[in-house]
Amino acid sequence: MKNTQTIILLTFLLGVFFMPTLEAQYGYGNRNGYGNGYGRRQSTLPQTQETPKKQEPITAEGVVDDQMPSITEALGLNPFEEAVVRTTLIKSVQQRIELQILELEPPKMKEEYDKIVATQDEELKAGLPEDKYEAFQELQKNNFKTKKDKKKKKKKKKVKSKE
């Protein structure tokens, strides 16, 4: 009888000591209402990655619309002058885009590009007063960056050089 009690006690103690190990391997069962007691299950549905949306190529109007606020602010254009500059720039940017699509040889490409620039300059000179035309040319040389943008860059450079 003493042997039987020892065996029962030993079995009970082993069960108590190994219960956490068994729960760790098989999860917590349905005690919390999650899972089915056999550990983590993965979905049977394949997970597909989202395909990145293709960006639509930017249009001539988009390019000009991005630059027009800075041009208008820098030159102080009235609505008529703004319309002249906008239509001229849209036309020339559209021609440049078409030229890039054609992929001509470099000498021919440069020749056509120069023609577009000359036509743009003629139209702007005819539509703008002399002082605003000169200011536009200066702005174009600086890649449409206003004085404020230059000041910000200088400040950033100074801050970086001090550190």
Secondary structure by P-SEA (a helix, b strand, c coil): caaaaaaaaaaaaaaaaaaaaaaaacccccccccccccccccccbbbbcccccccccccaaaaaaacaaaaaaaacccaaaaaaaaaaaaaaaaaaaaaaaacccaaaaaaaaaaaaaaaaaaaaacccaaaaaaaaaaaaaccccaaaaaaaaaaaaaaaac
